[in-house]
Amino acid sequence: MFETSICSGIYSIALAGVLLIIIAFAGAKRQNGCPTYRSSFSLGFTIFSIGMAARLLDHYYLAHIESHWNPTNIPPFHHCFTLGMLCGGASLAAITFVEWCSKGRFIKWRWRPHFLAVTAPLVLGLLTWLSAPEPSSMQYYPTAVWYFSFRFAPLYGFPAFLWTAAARWGVRMGR
């Protein structure tokens, strides 16, 4: 499954998302649905650090080691998996920080679905506009499809899911 010539990024993104959700909500469950700011932020930083370490190992392997077997095609070192872990950890830490700054009102914010519905196309449009090789419709469409297929889930979907699921499942942050 991970040895095909086509990028197996979708598997890696899905695996990173599932791991992020399991780890984040297992931590919340372990603390009876009320994780402390410190533990939640530390968990996000740890997930981010694991993603960064795997990304650095991936870059080191590609730059210095030549082999017939390429481990960068399997999820722990695949660039899509490491991006997913980086974005997942950063989003968990960012949500925790904003929740701390808002004194516990961010997770339960009433306009959350409307905010997500408005910002999703804006984020996708901004990523497409900034990443297109040249400003033409021939470049915008394939770039938008690529970003929506492979980068939108880790960059926008993971934080959006954590934010909405935390409120729906009754997770609240404690001191």
C-alpha positions in Angstrom: 0.0 0.0 0.0 2.8 2.5 0.8 5.2 1.3 -2.0 3.4 2.6 -5.1 4.8 5.1 -7.5 2.0 7.6 -6.8 2.4 9.7 -3.6 0.7 7.9 -0.8 0.1 11.1 1.0 -3.6 10.6 1.6 -2.9 7.6 3.8 -0.3 9.5 5.7 -2.6 12.5 6.2 -5.4 10.2 7.4 -3.1 8.4 9.8 -1.8 11.7 11.2 -5.3 12.9 11.8 -6.5 9.8 13.5 -3.4 9.7 15.7 -4.0 13.4 16.6 -7.6 12.8 17.5 -6.9 9.7 19.5 -4.0 11.3 21.4 -5.8 14.6 22.1 -9.1 13.1 23.3 -7.4 10.3 25.2 -5.6 13.0 27.1 -8.8 14.8 27.8 -10.6 11.6 28.8 -7.7 10.7 31.2 -8.3 14.0 33.0 -12.1 13.5 33.1 -12.9 15.9 30.2 -11.1 18.8 31.8 -7.5 18.9 30.8 -5.3 21.7 32.2 -3.9 24.3 30.0 -0.4 23.1 30.7 -1.1 19.5 29.9 -3.0 20.3 26.7 -0.3 22.8 25.5 2.4 20.3 26.4 0.7 17.6 24.4 0.4 19.9 21.4 4.1 20.8 21.7 5.1 17.1 22.0 3.1 16.2 18.9 4.6 19.1 17.0 8.1 18.0 18.2 7.6 14.4 17.0 6.5 15.7 13.6 9.5 18.0 13.4 11.9 15.2 14.4 10.5 12.9 11.8 10.7 15.6 9.2 14.3 16.3 10.0 15.2 12.6 9.8 13.4 12.5 6.5 15.5 15.4 5.2 18.7 13.9 6.6 18.0 10.6 5.0 17.2 12.1 1.6 20.3 14.3 1.7 22.9 11.9 3.1 22.0 8.3 2.7 21.5 6.4 -0.5 19.7 3.1 -0.5 17.5 1.0 -2.7 14.8 1.0 0.0 13.4 4.4 0.6 11.8 4.7 4.1 10.4 8.2 3.3 7.5 6.5 1.6 6.1 5.0 4.8 4.0 7.2 7.1 6.4 8.0 10.0 8.8 9.7 7.6 6.5 10.6 4.7 6.4 14.4 4.2 2.5 14.4 4.3 2.6 12.6 7.7 5.2 14.9 9.2 3.2 17.9 7.9 0.1 16.5 9.5 1.8 16.0 12.8 3.3 19.5 12.7 0.0 21.1 11.9 -1.9 18.9 14.4 0.4 19.7 17.3 0.6 23.4 16.4 -3.2 23.6 16.2 -3.7 21.9 19.5 -1.2 24.2 21.2 -2.8 27.3 19.4 -6.3 26.4 20.4 -5.2 25.9 24.0 -3.4 29.2 24.0 -6.4 31.1 22.6 -8.7 29.3 25.0 -6.4 30.4 27.9 -6.3 34.0 26.5 -10.1 34.2 26.2 -10.6 32.8 29.7 -12.5 29.7 28.6 -14.9 31.3 26.1 -13.2 30.2 22.8 -14.2 26.6 22.7 -17.9 27.3 23.4 -18.0 30.3 21.0 -21.5 30.5 19.5 -20.5 31.6 16.0 -17.9 28.8 15.6 -19.7 27.0 12.6 -20.2 30.3 10.8 -16.6 31.4 11.3 -15.3 28.0 9.9 -17.6 28.2 6.9 -16.4 31.7 6.0 -12.7 31.1 6.7 -12.4 27.7 4.9 -12.7 29.1 1.4 -10.6 32.1 2.3 -7.7 29.9 3.5 -7.9 27.7 0.4 -8.0 30.7 -1.8 -5.1 32.4 -0.1 -3.0 29.2 -0.2 -3.8 28.8 -3.9 -3.0 32.4 -4.7 0.3 32.4 -2.9 1.4 29.0 -4.2 0.5 29.1 -7.9 3.7 29.2 -10.0 2.3 32.0 -12.2 -0.9 34.1 -12.0 -3.1 32.4 -14.5 -6.2 30.3 -14.5 -4.2 27.4 -15.9 -2.2 27.4 -12.7 -4.9 28.3 -10.1 -7.1 25.3 -10.7 -4.5 22.5 -10.4 -3.0 24.3 -7.4 -6.4 24.6 -5.7 -7.2 20.9 -6.4 -3.8 19.9 -5.0 -4.1 22.0 -1.9 -7.7 20.8 -1.3 -6.7 17.2 -1.7 -3.5 17.1 0.3 -2.8 20.2 2.4 -6.2 21.5 3.4 -6.9 18.7 5.9 -3.8 19.2 8.0 -3.7 23.0 7.7 -7.4 23.7 8.3 -9.3 20.5 9.0 -7.4 19.3 12.0 -7.8 22.5 14.0 -11.4 22.9 12.9 -12.2 19.4 14.0 -10.5 19.8 17.4 -12.3 23.1 17.9 -15.8 21.8 17.1 -15.4 18.3 18.6 -14.1 19.7 21.9 -17.3 21.8 22.3 -19.7 19.1 21.2 -18.1 16.4 23.4 -18.0 18.6 26.5 -14.3 19.1 26.8 -13.5 22.2 28.9 -10.2 23.5 29.9 -9.2 23.7 33.5 -6.5 25.6 35.3 
